[in-house]
Each structure stands twice: as structure tokens, then as C-alpha cells.
Amino acid sequence: MGSSLPERQLHDRVVLVTGAGSGIGRAVAGLFLSEGARVVAFDRSPGSLSELSGLYPDAVVSVVGDVRDPGAHDEAVAAAIDCFGGLDVLVGNAGVFDGSVALEDMDAPTLRAGFAEILEVNVLGYLLAARAAAPQLRERRGSMVFTVSNAGFHAGSGGGVIYTASKHAVVGVVRQLAHEMAPDVRVNGVAPGGTITGLRVADALAGLAGRTLQFGDRADSESRLEAVTPLRLAAEPEDHAALYLLLAGDRAPAVTGEVIASDGGLGVRGLTYERRGEDGGGNA
Ligand SMILES: NC(=O)c1ccc[n+]([C@@H]2O[C@H](COP(=O)([O-])OP(=O)(O)OC[C@H]3O[C@@H](n4cnc5c(N)ncnc54)[C@H](O)[C@@H]3O)[C@@H](O)[C@H]2O)c1
């Protein structure tokens, strides 16, 4: 019966979140904490983690490191065991962007460097986290949730070819790990659409693309996202967090190998922008 479920969905669960310092990872960590979790917050930016650990001093442990470093993941899992007694959930989320740079705008050395940096952070970073967390998650029948993107399924979704390839690869990571980790661990993903964050462009491509996803100011980003999204939504990080909670907790026990889109309808639009009753006329 639903009434037998604990009120707080992650009561006493221990969760490791990569990229917990800002944006979507920060929102997920915050919701999980409010649902009773204890969180190992992993990020390469120490400043961003101090805000979270200041708010929840007894329930958050910070680990500063780079997701490309296998030793940093071992440290994060060891922190979960030492401070909270084990690990139940991995949220792989830390990522970098390619600034929407097109293939023909990169010379070969820039392409090679951008590919190495983005694939290592966005894909290898998830695999290293999963590998480090796997023994604990198997033992405690836990789950993994990875941040994908609408660029994991669609072209022209905001990313250039390197970012789009990296997020398509994450879909493969979710499916293959769901297969490998069954029956002990469920592995799923959430695919946000354009979201108001400070997502960074990879160092190798920053000279071509600028430093962050938002090229203008916040209002400019919001109006651009609202213009292209069927739900007319400029998503905030918090808008996606409930899906991570659903996949991480006990309420979707039959779901594994799936990626849930949270993209304001980008994935279903097809050719027509206009809708009935809006300026520009109805659908054809
Ligand atoms: N913002 C969007 O529109 C959007 C859309 C779809 C998917 N995503 C994905 O969401 C995830 C989170 O991004 P965000 O938009 O919240 O951006 P963000 O920059 O606010 O958060 C990313 C966090 O990851 C950390 N990080 C980056 N590289 C790291 C590394 N090598 N080692 C350790 N930590 C590192 C950053 O310091 C940052 O705190 C990424 O995987 C991104 O690809 C973002």
C-alpha cells in the first residue's frame, strides 16, 4: 500500500552527486537532502560546494576533484562509507559543453582537443564514477541516475557535434550499465532540455565559443528558450529534480535502462512551430 511508504523518499539513503556545486546537480542535491538523504557532493569547484555544506553541515560531505581522475571517485566513495556508512545512489551529472561549435569551424587540433576534453568529462567521468560506486550499490541494491540531454537524442538541440556525440554516448552508458548491473542496481537517465545554468564550455573550445552556455544575459537566455520550446518554458534546474528523485528512490522499482526527457516538449514537435490560437496561425 502507498501509505506504508516513508514520508521522506530518501530517508537515510546516501547519495553521491557529481557536479553538485551548481545548476542541475545542486538542485538535485537540494531536493534529495530535503527528502532525507545524506549527500557526498563532488565538484571541481570548491567555492560552489561550500554553500551546500554550509546549509546542511551534518548531511553533506564535500569532495573536491575532477571527474576525469579515478582517485577522486575512490575518495568520494570512501567518504560516503566513512561518514555515512555506505552508498545507495550515484547521480552522474558533471558535464561541459561545446559551445555549439560546428565541425567545419574547428581545425583538426582543436577538434581533437575538444573531443578529448568533452568525452572524458561527459562520458568517462560517468564511467569512472559508476565503476567506483558499483560494489557499494550492488551490496545495497541501489541505483544510478545520469544526466543526459535532449542532445542525447536529437540533432540541432543546442549542442555542436562533440557535445551531441557525448550525450548520445551517455544513452549507451545507461542502457549497457542497466544490463550489466541487473538485477542488483537500476540504471536510468534524465534528459533535460535547455536550462538556465552557467554550464561551462570546454577549455579547448572556449576561444571559439565563449565561456558559458549563456552567451547573453539571463533574460536573453530565457526569451530564447521560451521561443523554441513547445511548452514555452525556460527551465530552471529545479524543474528536473523530481525525475531524479523518482528514479533514485523506491517508487519506480521496475524502471531500468530508461532515459526520461524533461525538455518542455522539444522532442515531439516535428516541423511546425506555430500552435492553434497563437500569432502566426494554426497548425497545417
Ligand atoms: N544547462 C542545460 O541547458 C543542460 C541541458 C541538458 C543537459 N545538461 C547537462 O546537465 C549537467 C549539469 O550541467 P549544468 O547545466 O547544471 O551546468 P553547471 O555548470 O551549473 O553544473 C555543472 C557542474 O559540474 C562541475 N564540473 C564540470 N566539469 C567538472 C569536472 N571535470 N570535474 C568535476 N566537476 C566538474 C562544474 O564545476 C559545475 O558545478 C551536465 O551534464 C550538462 O551536460 C545541461
The ligand as an SDF file (V2000), in Angstrom:
LIG
                    3D

 44 48  0  0  0  0  0  0  0  0999 V2000
   22.0490   23.6440  -18.8590 N   0  0  0  0  0  0  0  0  0  0  0  0
   21.4700   22.9710  -19.8460 C   0  0  0  0  0  0  0  0  0  0  0  0
   20.8000   23.5440  -20.7170 O   0  0  0  0  0  0  0  0  0  0  0  0
   21.6010   21.4660  -19.9040 C   0  0  0  0  0  0  0  0  0  0  0  0
   20.7150   20.7530  -20.7250 C   0  0  0  0  0  0  0  0  0  0  0  0
   20.8250   19.3700  -20.7820 C   0  0  0  0  0  0  0  0  0  0  0  0
   21.7850   18.7140  -20.0560 C   0  0  0  0  0  0  0  0  0  0  0  0
   22.6560   19.4310  -19.2680 N   0  0  0  0  0  0  0  0  0  0  0  0
   23.6490   18.6810  -18.5070 C   0  0  0  0  0  0  0  0  0  0  0  0
   23.4330   18.9100  -17.1330 O   0  0  0  0  0  0  0  0  0  0  0  0
   24.6350   18.5780  -16.4270 C   0  0  0  0  0  0  0  0  0  0  0  0
   24.8940   19.6740  -15.4060 C   0  0  0  0  0  0  0  0  0  0  0  0
   25.1530   20.8860  -16.0790 O   0  0  0  0  0  0  0  0  0  0  0  0
   24.5160   22.2860  -15.6460 P   0  0  0  0  0  0  0  0  0  0  0  0
   23.7730   22.8100  -16.8230 O   0  0  0  0  0  0  0  0  0  0  0  0
   23.8400   22.1620  -14.3550 O   0  0  0  0  0  0  0  0  0  0  0  0
   25.8330   23.1980  -15.5650 O   0  0  0  0  0  0  0  0  0  0  0  0
   26.6890   23.7270  -14.3280 P   0  0  0  0  0  0  0  0  0  0  0  0
   27.9640   24.2260  -14.8980 O   0  0  0  0  0  0  0  0  0  0  0  0
   25.8620   24.6400  -13.4990 O   0  0  0  0  0  0  0  0  0  0  0  0
   26.9640   22.4140  -13.4600 O   0  0  0  0  0  0  0  0  0  0  0  0
   27.9800   21.5160  -13.8040 C   0  0  0  0  0  0  0  0  0  0  0  0
   28.8380   21.2740  -12.5760 C   0  0  0  0  0  0  0  0  0  0  0  0
   29.8100   20.2720  -12.9300 O   0  0  0  0  0  0  0  0  0  0  0  0
   31.0770   20.6930  -12.4450 C   0  0  0  0  0  0  0  0  0  0  0  0
   32.1140   20.1330  -13.3090 N   0  0  0  0  0  0  0  0  0  0  0  0
   32.3360   20.4010  -14.6130 C   0  0  0  0  0  0  0  0  0  0  0  0
   33.3950   19.7220  -15.0400 N   0  0  0  0  0  0  0  0  0  0  0  0
   33.8580   19.0000  -13.9950 C   0  0  0  0  0  0  0  0  0  0  0  0
   34.9320   18.1040  -13.8250 C   0  0  0  0  0  0  0  0  0  0  0  0
   35.7900   17.8320  -14.8340 N   0  0  0  0  0  0  0  0  0  0  0  0
   35.1040   17.5280  -12.6070 N   0  0  0  0  0  0  0  0  0  0  0  0
   34.2720   17.8240  -11.5710 C   0  0  0  0  0  0  0  0  0  0  0  0
   33.2430   18.6720  -11.6820 N   0  0  0  0  0  0  0  0  0  0  0  0
   33.0350   19.2620  -12.8750 C   0  0  0  0  0  0  0  0  0  0  0  0
   31.0490   22.2160  -12.5080 C   0  0  0  0  0  0  0  0  0  0  0  0
   32.0010   22.8050  -11.6200 O   0  0  0  0  0  0  0  0  0  0  0  0
   29.6020   22.5170  -12.1390 C   0  0  0  0  0  0  0  0  0  0  0  0
   29.4380   22.7360  -10.7520 O   0  0  0  0  0  0  0  0  0  0  0  0
   25.7130   18.4150  -17.4830 C   0  0  0  0  0  0  0  0  0  0  0  0
   25.9350   17.0240  -17.7000 O   0  0  0  0  0  0  0  0  0  0  0  0
   25.0930   19.0350  -18.7130 C   0  0  0  0  0  0  0  0  0  0  0  0
   25.6250   18.4950  -19.9040 O   0  0  0  0  0  0  0  0  0  0  0  0
   22.5650   20.7960  -19.1610 C   0  0  0  0  0  0  0  0  0  0  0  0
  1  2  1  0
  2  3  2  0
  2  4  1  0
  4  5  1  0
  4 44  2  0
  5  6  2  0
  6  7  1  0
  7  8  2  0
  8  9  1  0
  8 44  1  0
  9 10  1  0
  9 42  1  0
 10 11  1  0
 11 12  1  0
 11 40  1  0
 12 13  1  0
 13 14  1  0
 14 15  2  0
 14 16  1  0
 14 17  1  0
 17 18  1  0
 18 19  2  0
 18 20  1  0
 18 21  1  0
 21 22  1  0
 22 23  1  0
 23 24  1  0
 23 38  1  0
 24 25  1  0
 25 26  1  0
 25 36  1  0
 26 27  1  0
 26 35  1  0
 27 28  2  0
 28 29  1  0
 29 30  1  0
 29 35  2  0
 30 31  1  0
 30 32  2  0
 32 33  1  0
 33 34  2  0
 34 35  1  0
 36 37  1  0
 36 38  1  0
 38 39  1  0
 40 41  1  0
 40 42  1  0
 42 43  1  0
M  CHG  2   8   1  16  -1
M  END
$$$$
